[in-house]
Amino acid sequence: MPGAKPLLIYDGRCSFCKIWIDYFRLRTGDRVAFAPSQDVGDQYPQIPPKAFAESVQLVRPDGTVARGARAVFEALGMERTYESSRGFAILTEWAYRIIARHRGFFYHVTRLTFGTHIEPARFASTQWLFLRLLAIVYAIAFASLGVQVDGLIGSRGILPAGDFLNAVAQSLSGPTRYMAMPTVFWMNASDGMFRGVSIAGVALAVLLFLGFVERLALVLLFVLYLSLSNVGQDFLSFQWDALLLEAGFLGIFLGRSQVVVWLYRWLVFRLLFLSGCVKLLSNDPSWRNLSALGFHYYTQPLPTVFAWYMEQLPQWFHRASTLVVLVTEIGVPFLIFMPRRIRMFGAACLLALQLLILITGNYTFFNILTMALCLFLFDDRALAWLAVKVRWGRAMSPQRPARGERAVAGAVAALVLTLGITRMSQSLSGDAPEPLRSLARIASPFQIVNSYGLFAVMTTSRPEIIVEGSNDDETWLAYEFRYKPGDLYVAPRWVAPHQPRLDWQMWFAALSNYRANLWFVAFAARLLEGSPPVLGLLEKNPFPDRPPRYVRAVVFEYKFTDWPERRKTGAWWKREPKGTYLPPMGLRALSRAKTR
């Protein structure tokens, strides 16, 4: 009859059925009517009474009846999915019968995994909160880089980006250079342009935080940070720079489809799972024998003062902590794809790990960004206790997206999933099939999907470079850095979320030699030139009037003191000399070394 609705009849005595029928009501709105068999069963003589106890029955407006899995799919408007494959239909009917026969067991499973009240997942507030956090991270990243950019890649910096772009232009002709090195600095690579982009990045992040022109702000933030990343050379080659770009790229498509939420979950999975796997695949004995965290706290690039206290804990604690890290990074990410309550438990574990890393190490905005990404393991109902209100902007998801927007999101999902699988294959096996390798090479300069894997090999000692200058090759005075270890009596400092990128690179440089770090040779040359932007990156310049004639670098092995040493001497560090890193050189010798 006109206007009649399908009627889904269920067993009103079944607690398991009631939970899911309440969910179906929310999903179907007023398209489908629902009634317990105890109330309406006798109105449908065509349905045997025992059938009501075996499965749900969907009575169509024309009087025909569907039952079991087909009835569920039709009620939810997913009959095309059910009919897409005979094998799929047979599989779903088999699964339905198994569940129907053991409803008591699955009732407890449902309570454990979903709770007694199930709602369709909504992510309006989740997305709103994530975009605010993403805006904060973008602002931190641009501001942190802005105060260093002249000394790092400016015209008088350590690695001038203008010279780098000229070298790229000489090796790549025509439009090829723009695809291989996408950056706005092809138009202008002046110092003013670098500072302007940094300021523009902060301004756009503020607009995004306030909810103005969100989509446009996200596009421009991605383009500007990609531009800086591609010309930053050694100083912008960190995994969190790539992570910010990948997270920012996905943010452009938030609100177009809920598939983007799953792409963020896919990103969290790859980030954590690969970080765990590379630790074991590297064959590093310290990870395999669970001794890694016994070294980590004092050998990490920039420890906080809390790392000193963690280092004092017994070895059994460090071994247990190492096991927890491996389990959290390798096992817990699989909970991301589990039902709601299990997924949120996994999210709590991941958040706890990031919080501990944040407290003991200065990892810039990495931990904040990772914790923000974990928001997508929750939904609006889970975040209701935060009283998150969508006050500014449209939160990118005010209503059902248009078909074109969903199509764009689907195309992005296909690309991101394909590239993600390729990156995982390359990280885990060292290779990927050729069509995927070619796609990854083309996409690589845009950093929309990246490889991850922090601390694959644990450093078990801490070589530290001390840079010194002299006018007579006899009396040497040390340059003091702002944040990396130097003075034994200065406690490790908390600098995150700011990243002192020169201090970070000094940690990497100490792991090899100056010939493998030509940027260090360039840095030493800038010290002899007395470059103000480079000297501005340091805490103290021992030659304030005129630069020295010579510069050298020596290596010490640093280690935290213990409780008795700290009480006796007041020192946080102790060190032993290990030799020369860079022999004494003048400006002419350093210029020759830079070209080798």
C-alpha positions as CSV (number, residue, x, y, z in Angstrom):
1,M,0.0,0.0,0.0
2,P,1.3,3.6,-0.7
3,G,3.5,4.9,2.1
4,A,3.9,1.5,3.8
5,K,7.3,0.7,5.4
6,P,9.2,-2.5,5.7
7,L,8.7,-4.1,9.1
8,L,11.6,-5.8,10.9
9,I,10.3,-8.3,13.4
10,Y,12.7,-9.5,16.1
11,D,12.7,-11.6,19.3
12,G,11.6,-9.2,22.1
13,R,13.0,-11.5,24.8
14,C,16.5,-11.5,23.4
15,S,18.8,-9.0,25.0
16,F,21.3,-9.3,22.2
17,C,18.6,-8.6,19.7
18,K,17.5,-5.5,21.5
19,I,20.9,-3.9,21.5
20,W,21.3,-4.3,17.8
21,I,17.7,-3.3,17.0
22,D,18.2,0.0,18.9
23,Y,21.3,0.5,16.7
24,F,19.3,-0.3,13.5
25,R,16.7,2.2,14.5
26,L,19.3,4.9,14.6
27,R,20.7,3.9,11.3
28,T,17.4,3.6,9.4
29,G,15.5,6.6,10.9
30,D,11.8,6.4,9.8
31,R,12.4,4.2,6.7
32,V,11.8,0.9,8.6
33,A,9.4,0.0,11.3
34,F,10.4,-2.4,14.1
35,A,8.3,-4.7,16.4
36,P,8.9,-7.6,18.7
37,S,7.5,-11.0,17.4
38,Q,5.7,-11.4,20.7
39,D,3.5,-8.4,19.8
40,V,2.9,-8.8,16.1
41,G,3.9,-12.4,15.2
42,D,0.3,-13.7,15.0
43,Q,-0.5,-11.0,12.4
44,Y,1.8,-12.8,9.9
45,P,0.6,-16.4,9.4
46,Q,2.9,-16.8,6.5
47,I,5.9,-16.8,9.0
48,P,6.1,-20.0,11.1
49,P,6.2,-19.2,14.8
50,K,9.6,-21.0,15.4
51,A,11.1,-18.8,12.6
52,F,10.9,-15.7,14.9
53,A,13.2,-17.4,17.4
54,E,15.7,-18.4,14.7
55,S,16.2,-15.0,12.9
56,V,14.8,-11.6,12.3
57,Q,12.1,-11.3,9.7
58,L,11.7,-8.4,7.3
59,V,8.2,-8.0,6.0
60,R,8.2,-6.0,2.8
61,P,5.3,-3.6,1.9
62,D,4.2,-6.2,-0.7
63,G,3.9,-8.9,1.9
64,T,7.0,-10.9,0.9
65,V,9.4,-11.8,3.7
66,A,13.2,-11.8,3.9
67,R,15.0,-13.3,6.8
68,G,18.4,-13.7,8.4
69,A,21.4,-11.7,7.0
70,R,19.4,-10.6,3.9
71,A,16.8,-9.0,6.1
72,V,19.5,-7.1,8.0
73,F,21.2,-5.9,4.8
74,E,17.8,-4.8,3.3
75,A,16.7,-3.0,6.4
76,L,20.0,-1.0,6.4
77,G,19.6,-0.2,2.7
78,M,22.6,-2.4,1.8
79,E,20.9,-5.0,-0.4
80,R,23.3,-4.3,-3.3
81,T,26.2,-5.2,-1.1
82,Y,24.4,-8.4,-0.1
83,E,23.7,-9.2,-3.8
84,S,27.1,-8.2,-5.1
85,S,28.4,-11.8,-4.8
86,R,26.7,-15.1,-4.2
87,G,29.7,-16.2,-2.2
88,F,29.4,-13.1,0.0
89,A,25.7,-13.8,0.6
90,I,26.4,-17.5,1.5
91,L,29.2,-16.3,3.9
92,T,27.0,-13.7,5.7
93,E,24.1,-16.2,6.1
94,W,26.5,-18.7,7.6
95,A,27.9,-16.1,10.0
96,Y,24.4,-15.0,10.9
97,R,23.3,-18.6,11.8
98,I,26.4,-19.0,14.0
99,I,25.6,-15.8,15.9
100,A,21.9,-16.6,16.2
101,R,22.6,-20.0,17.7
102,H,24.9,-18.5,20.3
103,R,23.2,-15.2,21.1
104,G,24.0,-15.5,24.8
105,F,27.7,-15.6,24.1
106,F,27.6,-12.8,21.6
107,Y,25.6,-10.7,23.9
108,H,28.5,-10.7,26.3
109,V,30.9,-10.1,23.4
110,T,28.9,-7.1,22.4
111,R,28.8,-5.7,25.9
112,L,32.6,-6.1,26.1
113,T,33.4,-4.6,22.7
114,F,30.6,-2.1,22.1
115,G,28.7,-1.7,25.3
116,T,24.9,-2.0,25.8
117,H,24.1,1.1,23.7
118,I,25.5,1.3,20.2
119,E,25.3,4.4,18.0
120,P,26.4,5.1,14.5
121,A,29.9,6.6,14.8
122,R,29.9,10.4,14.4
123,F,33.1,12.4,14.1
124,A,32.0,16.1,13.9
125,S,33.5,17.1,17.3
126,T,36.4,14.7,16.8
127,Q,37.3,16.4,13.6
128,W,36.8,19.8,15.0
129,L,39.1,19.1,17.9
130,F,41.7,17.5,15.7
131,L,41.8,20.5,13.4
132,R,42.4,22.8,16.4
133,L,45.3,20.6,17.5
134,L,46.6,20.4,13.9
135,A,46.5,24.2,13.7
136,I,48.6,24.4,17.0
137,V,51.2,21.9,15.6
138,Y,51.4,23.8,12.4
139,A,51.9,27.1,14.3
140,I,54.6,25.5,16.4
141,A,56.4,24.1,13.4
142,F,56.4,27.3,11.4
143,A,57.3,29.5,14.4
144,S,60.1,27.1,15.6
145,L,61.5,27.1,12.1
146,G,61.0,30.8,11.6
147,V,63.4,31.8,14.4
148,Q,66.2,29.5,12.9
149,V,65.6,29.6,9.2
150,D,68.2,32.3,8.4
151,G,70.9,30.5,10.2
152,L,70.0,27.1,8.8
153,I,69.2,27.7,5.1
154,G,69.3,31.5,4.6
155,S,71.9,33.1,2.3
156,R,74.4,33.3,5.1
157,G,73.2,30.1,6.8
158,I,74.8,26.7,7.0
159,L,73.1,25.2,3.9
160,P,71.8,28.1,1.8
161,A,68.6,26.9,0.0
162,G,69.3,29.2,-2.9
163,D,72.5,27.4,-3.7
164,F,70.7,24.1,-3.3
165,L,68.0,25.1,-5.8
166,N,70.6,26.3,-8.3
167,A,72.3,22.9,-8.1
168,V,68.9,21.1,-8.7
169,A,68.2,23.4,-11.6
170,Q,71.6,22.6,-13.2
171,S,70.9,18.8,-12.9
172,L,67.2,18.9,-13.9
173,S,65.9,21.0,-16.8
174,G,62.5,22.3,-17.6
175,P,59.3,21.4,-15.7
176,T,61.0,18.2,-14.4
177,R,62.7,20.2,-11.6
178,Y,59.3,21.4,-10.3
179,M,58.0,17.8,-10.0
180,A,61.2,16.6,-8.4
181,M,61.3,19.5,-6.0
182,P,57.9,21.1,-5.5
183,T,58.4,24.3,-3.6
184,V,57.3,28.0,-3.8
185,F,60.9,29.0,-3.4
186,W,61.5,28.5,-7.1
187,M,60.0,31.9,-7.4
188,N,62.1,33.5,-4.8
189,A,64.7,32.0,-2.4
190,S,65.6,35.2,-0.5
191,D,65.9,35.4,3.2
192,G,62.9,37.7,3.3
193,M,60.9,35.0,1.5
194,F,61.8,32.3,4.1
195,R,60.8,34.6,6.9
196,G,57.6,35.6,5.1
197,V,56.6,32.0,4.6
198,S,57.2,31.2,8.2
199,I,55.1,34.2,9.3
200,A,52.4,33.2,6.8
201,G,52.4,29.7,8.1
202,V,51.7,30.9,11.7
203,A,49.0,33.3,10.4
204,L,47.3,30.5,8.5
205,A,47.5,28.2,11.5
206,V,45.7,30.9,13.6
207,L,42.9,31.2,10.9
208,L,42.5,27.4,10.9
209,F,42.3,27.4,14.7
210,L,39.6,30.0,14.6
211,G,37.7,28.1,12.0
212,F,38.0,30.6,9.1
213,V,38.6,29.4,5.5
214,E,39.5,26.0,6.9
215,R,39.9,24.2,3.6
216,L,41.9,26.9,2.0
217,A,44.1,27.3,5.1
218,L,44.8,23.5,5.1
219,V,45.8,23.6,1.5
220,L,48.2,26.6,1.9
221,L,49.7,25.2,5.1
222,F,50.5,22.0,3.4
223,V,52.0,23.8,0.3
224,L,54.1,26.1,2.5
225,Y,55.5,23.4,4.8
226,L,56.2,21.1,1.9
227,S,58.1,24.0,0.3
228,L,60.2,24.4,3.4
229,S,60.7,20.7,3.9
230,N,62.0,20.2,0.3
231,V,64.6,22.9,0.5
232,G,65.5,22.3,4.2
233,Q,68.0,19.5,3.3
234,D,69.5,17.9,6.4
235,F,67.6,20.2,8.7
236,L,64.1,19.2,7.7
237,S,64.7,15.5,7.1
238,F,63.0,14.3,10.3
239,Q,60.2,11.9,10.4
240,W,57.9,14.2,12.2
241,D,58.2,16.7,9.4
242,A,57.0,14.0,7.0
243,L,54.3,13.0,9.5
244,L,53.0,16.6,9.7
245,L,52.8,16.8,6.0
246,E,50.9,13.5,5.7
247,A,48.5,14.5,8.5
248,G,48.0,17.9,6.9
249,F,47.3,16.4,3.5
250,L,44.6,14.2,4.9
251,G,43.1,17.1,6.8
252,I,42.3,18.8,3.5
253,F,39.7,16.1,2.8
254,L,38.2,15.9,6.3
255,G,34.4,16.2,6.1
256,R,34.1,14.8,2.6
257,S,33.7,11.2,3.7
258,Q,34.1,9.1,6.9
259,V,36.7,7.2,4.9
260,V,39.1,9.9,5.8
261,V,38.8,9.0,9.4
262,W,39.8,5.5,8.5
263,L,42.8,6.9,6.5
264,Y,43.9,8.6,9.7
265,R,43.6,5.3,11.6
266,W,45.7,3.7,8.8
267,L,48.3,6.4,9.3
268,V,48.4,5.7,13.1
269,F,48.8,2.0,12.4
270,R,51.6,2.4,10.0
271,L,53.4,4.9,12.2
272,L,53.4,2.8,15.3
273,F,53.6,-0.7,13.8
274,L,56.5,0.2,11.5
275,S,58.3,1.9,14.4
276,G,58.1,-1.4,16.3
277,C,58.9,-3.7,13.5
278,V,62.1,-1.9,12.4
279,K,63.5,-2.4,15.9
280,L,63.3,-6.2,15.6
281,L,64.1,-6.3,11.8
282,S,67.3,-4.3,12.4
283,N,68.8,-7.3,14.3
284,D,69.9,-4.8,17.0
285,P,70.7,-7.0,20.0
286,S,69.7,-4.3,22.5
287,W,66.1,-4.5,21.3
288,R,66.1,-8.3,21.1
289,N,67.6,-8.8,24.6
290,L,65.4,-6.0,26.0
291,S,68.3,-3.9,27.2
292,A,67.5,-0.9,24.8
293,L,65.9,1.4,27.4
294,G,68.9,0.9,29.7
295,F,70.7,3.1,27.2
296,H,68.0,5.2,25.8
297,Y,67.5,7.9,28.4
298,Y,71.1,9.3,28.2
299,T,71.8,8.5,24.5
300,Q,68.7,10.0,23.0
301,P,69.3,13.3,21.1
302,L,68.0,15.8,23.6
303,P,66.9,14.3,26.9
304,T,64.8,16.2,29.5
305,V,65.8,16.4,33.1
306,F,63.3,13.6,33.8
307,A,65.4,11.3,31.7
308,W,68.2,11.6,34.3
309,Y,65.8,10.3,37.0
310,M,64.5,7.5,34.7
311,E,68.1,6.4,34.1
312,Q,68.6,5.8,37.8
313,L,65.9,3.0,37.9
314,P,67.0,-0.6,38.1
315,Q,67.8,-2.7,35.0
316,W,64.8,-5.0,35.5
317,F,62.6,-2.0,35.1
318,H,64.4,-0.9,31.9
319,R,64.0,-4.5,30.5
320,A,60.3,-4.6,31.4
321,S,59.8,-1.1,29.8
322,T,61.5,-2.3,26.6
323,L,59.1,-5.2,26.4
324,V,56.2,-2.9,27.0
325,V,57.4,-0.6,24.2
326,L,57.7,-3.4,21.7
327,V,54.3,-4.8,22.6
328,T,52.7,-1.4,22.4
329,E,54.2,-0.6,19.0
330,I,53.8,-4.0,17.4
331,G,50.8,-5.5,19.0
332,V,48.5,-2.6,20.1
333,P,48.2,-1.0,16.6
334,F,46.1,-4.0,15.5
335,L,43.5,-2.9,18.1
336,I,42.9,0.1,15.9
337,F,40.7,-2.0,13.6
338,M,38.8,-3.8,16.4
339,P,35.4,-2.9,17.8
340,R,34.9,0.4,19.6
341,R,35.8,-0.4,23.3
342,I,38.8,-2.5,22.3
343,R,39.9,0.2,19.9
344,M,39.7,2.9,22.6
345,F,41.7,0.7,25.0
346,G,44.4,0.5,22.3
347,A,44.2,4.3,22.0
348,A,44.7,4.7,25.7
349,C,47.9,2.5,25.5
350,L,49.3,4.5,22.6
351,L,48.5,7.8,24.3
352,A,50.3,6.6,27.5
353,L,53.4,5.7,25.5
354,Q,53.5,9.0,23.8
355,L,53.1,10.8,27.1
356,L,56.0,9.0,28.6
357,I,58.2,9.8,25.6
358,L,57.2,13.4,25.8
359,I,58.1,13.7,29.4
360,T,61.6,12.1,29.0
361,G,62.7,13.4,25.6
362,N,62.5,16.6,23.6
363,Y,60.9,15.3,20.4
364,T,59.6,18.6,19.2
365,F,55.9,18.4,18.2
366,F,56.0,14.7,17.3
367,N,54.3,13.5,20.5
368,I,51.6,16.2,20.4
369,L,50.9,15.4,16.7
370,T,50.8,11.6,17.3
371,M,48.4,12.0,20.3
372,A,46.2,14.3,18.1
373,L,46.1,11.6,15.4
374,C,44.9,9.1,18.1
375,L,41.8,11.2,18.4
376,F,40.4,9.3,15.4
377,L,40.4,6.1,17.4
378,F,37.6,7.7,19.4
379,D,34.3,9.2,18.3
380,D,32.0,12.0,19.3
381,R,30.3,10.0,22.0
382,A,33.6,9.0,23.6
383,L,34.7,12.7,23.7
384,A,31.4,14.0,25.1
385,W,32.9,14.3,28.5
386,L,35.3,16.9,27.2
387,A,32.3,19.1,26.4
388,V,33.8,19.7,22.9
389,K,31.5,22.2,21.2
390,V,31.7,23.1,17.5
391,R,31.7,26.9,17.9
392,W,33.8,28.2,15.1
393,G,33.6,27.3,11.5
394,R,31.7,24.4,10.0
395,A,34.0,21.7,11.5
396,M,34.4,20.5,7.9
397,S,31.3,18.2,8.3
398,P,28.1,20.1,8.7
399,Q,26.0,17.9,6.5
400,R,26.1,14.9,4.3
401,P,28.9,15.5,1.7
402,A,27.9,15.8,-2.0
403,R,28.5,12.8,-4.2
404,G,31.5,14.6,-5.9
405,E,33.2,15.2,-2.6
406,R,32.7,11.5,-1.6
407,A,34.2,10.5,-5.0
408,V,37.2,12.7,-4.3
409,A,37.7,11.2,-0.9
410,G,37.4,7.7,-2.4
411,A,40.1,8.5,-5.0
412,V,42.4,9.9,-2.2
413,A,41.7,6.8,-0.1
414,A,42.7,4.5,-3.0
415,L,45.9,6.4,-3.5
416,V,46.8,6.6,0.2
417,L,46.1,2.9,0.8
418,T,48.2,1.9,-2.2
419,L,51.1,4.1,-1.3
420,G,50.8,3.0,2.3
421,I,51.0,-0.7,1.4
422,T,54.0,0.1,-0.8
423,R,55.8,1.9,2.0
424,M,55.1,-0.9,4.4
425,S,56.4,-3.4,1.9
426,Q,59.6,-1.4,1.4
427,S,60.1,-1.0,5.1
428,L,59.4,-4.7,6.0
429,S,60.9,-6.5,3.1
430,G,63.1,-3.9,1.4
431,D,61.2,-4.0,-1.8
432,A,57.8,-3.7,-3.6
433,P,56.4,-4.7,-7.0
434,E,57.6,-2.4,-9.8
435,P,54.3,-0.7,-10.6
436,L,54.0,0.3,-6.9
437,R,57.7,1.4,-6.8
438,S,57.1,3.7,-9.7
439,L,54.0,5.2,-8.1
440,A,55.9,5.7,-4.9
441,R,58.8,7.5,-6.7
442,I,56.4,9.9,-8.4
443,A,54.6,10.7,-5.1
444,S,57.7,10.9,-3.0
445,P,58.5,14.6,-3.5
446,F,55.0,15.5,-2.3
447,Q,55.4,13.5,1.0
448,I,51.7,12.6,1.2
449,V,52.5,9.0,2.3
450,N,55.8,8.3,4.0
451,S,57.8,5.5,5.7
452,Y,58.3,5.6,9.5
453,G,60.4,3.7,12.0
454,L,62.1,5.6,14.9
455,F,65.1,4.2,16.8
456,A,65.5,1.1,14.6
457,V,69.0,0.8,16.2
458,M,69.6,1.9,19.7
459,T,72.7,3.8,20.3
460,T,74.5,2.4,23.4
461,S,77.0,5.3,23.9
462,R,76.8,9.0,23.6
463,P,79.6,10.7,21.6
464,E,79.2,14.4,21.9
465,I,81.0,17.0,19.7
466,I,82.5,20.0,21.3
467,V,83.3,22.8,18.8
468,E,86.2,25.1,19.6
469,G,87.9,28.1,18.1
470,S,91.4,29.6,18.4
471,N,93.5,32.5,17.1
472,D,96.9,30.9,17.8
473,D,96.2,27.1,17.5
474,E,97.1,26.7,21.2
475,T,94.4,28.3,23.3
476,W,91.0,26.9,22.4
477,L,87.7,28.3,23.5
478,A,84.4,26.3,23.2
479,Y,81.3,27.4,21.5
480,E,78.3,26.6,23.7
481,F,75.1,25.3,22.2
482,R,71.7,26.2,23.7
483,Y,70.3,22.7,24.3
484,K,72.6,19.9,23.6
485,P,74.8,18.5,26.4
486,G,78.0,20.5,26.9
487,D,78.6,21.9,30.4
488,L,78.6,19.0,32.8
489,Y,76.8,21.1,35.5
490,V,73.9,22.2,33.4
491,A,70.8,20.0,33.7
492,P,69.2,18.7,30.5
493,R,66.7,21.3,29.4
494,W,63.1,21.0,28.3
495,V,62.8,22.6,24.9
496,A,59.9,20.8,23.2
497,P,57.8,21.5,21.2
498,H,60.4,23.8,19.8
499,Q,63.1,22.0,17.8
500,P,66.6,23.4,17.8
501,R,67.5,21.8,14.5
502,L,71.2,22.5,14.7
503,D,71.5,20.9,18.1
504,W,69.6,17.8,16.8
505,Q,71.9,17.5,13.8
506,M,74.9,17.6,16.1
507,W,73.7,14.4,17.7
508,F,73.6,12.7,14.3
509,A,76.9,14.1,13.2
510,A,78.6,12.6,16.3
511,L,77.6,9.1,15.2
512,S,79.9,9.2,12.1
513,N,82.6,11.6,10.9
514,Y,82.7,15.1,9.4
515,R,83.3,13.6,5.9
516,A,79.9,12.0,6.1
517,N,78.4,15.3,7.3
518,L,79.4,18.1,4.9
519,W,76.9,20.4,6.5
520,F,79.1,20.3,9.6
521,V,82.1,21.5,7.5
522,A,79.9,24.3,6.2
523,F,78.9,25.1,9.8
524,A,82.5,25.3,10.9
525,A,83.2,27.6,7.9
526,R,80.4,29.9,8.9
527,L,81.9,30.2,12.4
528,L,85.2,31.3,10.9
529,E,83.3,33.9,8.8
530,G,81.4,35.1,11.9
531,S,78.0,34.7,10.2
532,P,75.5,36.4,12.5
533,P,72.6,34.2,11.6
534,V,74.6,31.0,12.4
535,L,76.1,32.4,15.6
536,G,72.5,33.3,16.6
537,L,71.7,29.6,16.8
538,L,74.3,29.2,19.6
539,E,74.1,30.0,23.3
540,K,77.5,31.6,23.5
541,N,80.1,32.9,21.0
542,P,83.5,33.0,22.7
543,F,84.8,35.4,20.0
544,P,82.3,38.3,20.1
545,D,84.6,40.9,18.6
546,R,86.2,39.0,15.7
547,P,85.9,35.4,14.5
548,P,88.8,33.0,15.2
549,R,91.4,32.0,12.7
550,Y,91.0,28.3,13.3
551,V,88.2,25.9,14.4
552,R,88.3,22.3,15.5
553,A,85.9,19.7,17.0
554,V,86.7,17.1,19.6
555,V,84.6,14.2,20.8
556,F,83.8,13.2,24.3
557,E,81.7,10.3,25.5
558,Y,79.0,11.6,27.8
559,K,76.9,9.7,30.3
560,F,74.6,10.6,33.1
561,T,76.0,10.7,36.6
562,D,74.4,8.5,39.3
563,W,73.0,9.5,42.6
564,P,76.3,9.5,44.6
565,E,78.1,11.4,41.9
566,R,75.3,14.0,41.6
567,R,75.3,14.6,45.4
568,K,79.1,14.8,45.6
569,T,79.8,17.0,42.5
570,G,76.6,18.6,41.5
571,A,77.2,17.4,37.9
572,W,74.4,15.9,35.7
573,W,76.9,14.5,33.2
574,K,80.3,12.9,33.2
575,R,82.5,12.6,30.2
576,E,85.7,11.0,28.8
577,P,87.7,12.3,25.8
578,K,87.5,10.1,22.7
579,G,89.6,12.0,20.1
580,T,89.4,14.5,17.3
581,Y,86.3,14.9,15.1
582,L,87.5,17.8,12.9
583,P,91.2,18.7,13.0
584,P,92.2,22.3,13.3
585,M,91.3,24.1,10.1
586,G,91.3,27.6,8.7
587,L,88.8,29.0,6.3
588,R,90.7,28.1,3.2
589,A,91.1,24.5,4.3
590,L,87.4,24.2,5.2
591,S,86.4,25.6,1.8
592,R,88.4,22.8,0.1
593,A,86.8,20.2,2.5
594,K,83.3,21.4,1.5
595,T,83.9,20.6,-2.1
596,R,85.2,17.1,-1.6
